Amino acid sequence: MSEMKLIMENWHGYLNEERISLPESLDEWHNSSYITEILGIKLPLNESGQTEINEELEAHILNEHLLYEGFIDSLLTTAKRSVGKVKDLFVTLYKILKDGNALGSFILLLNTKVINPIRKQFNRAFNKIISNAPAKVADIANKLKQILKDKIDSFRALGDGWKAAMVGSTIALLLSFVYEKSKNLIKDVIGGELKDEFMEFIKGTFAKFFGEDLLNNISDRILDIKTYIGWIGPVVGGVDFIASTLEPITRRVAGPSLDFSRLNR
């Protein structure tokens, strides 16, 4: 028996023991938008334009399905125990992550309504420093500008899927937080006044938030919603900030009124 076949048999045994829901046949997945739109996995095509899923890819799909199911289950369970804005956030996020079209809209709005506008303001400040400050200071600004670009590019390279939505949400939250803390200083820089306080902020908090381990940190924390909130909450000042920042987008995508009792799987 090949090693891959043994892995697959172990996967199926585990799935049966845990009673984890899967489509009746993996063949149904070959033509399903679930893999591409929800799990965010790109499927290879053969010369005839047909999807081909080998054993290795099948194992990857099953693994990603388990991660997704675990996160969705925790989201629904936590929503039932929450109240107010936090409950509304979890309920709407649950609905978005279950719908491929909603996921696409959510990711688009994260970009256009949060990430792009704030990035533009930081870039204006960075460009002002690069153009006018001494070389050493300008070099710092240039490096931080590139770091931010790299993180946003990495997020956009993920394309579709629930993981892309969570990475985008995290970048949006971090950007919103650092902007709230530094917007007056940014205004001063754009206006031609560079204060030491701004340089200390971007070398400290900003650089720490968007360090090279950011995407790995997000990936490690989206095993379930409690782990994720337990990590990002303290970073940005609490769950209320998360709810307030994401609510305009989640509500726009999922709708203003949801019947929570109907969110059954």
Secondary structure, 3 states (H helix, E strand, C coil): CCHHHHHHHHHHHHHHHHCCCCCCCHHHHCCCHHHHHHCCCCCCECCCCCECCCHHHHHHHHHHHHHHHHHHHHHHHHHHCCCHHHHHHHHHHHHHHCCHHHHHHHHHHHHHHHHHHHHHHHHHHHHHHHHHCCHHHHHHHHHHHHHHHHHHHHHHHCCCCHHHHHHHHHHHHHHHHHHHHHHHHHHHHHCCCCCHHHHHHHHHHHHHHCCCCHHHHHHHHCCCHHHHHHHHHHHHCCHHHHHHHHHHHHHHHHCCCCCHHHCCC
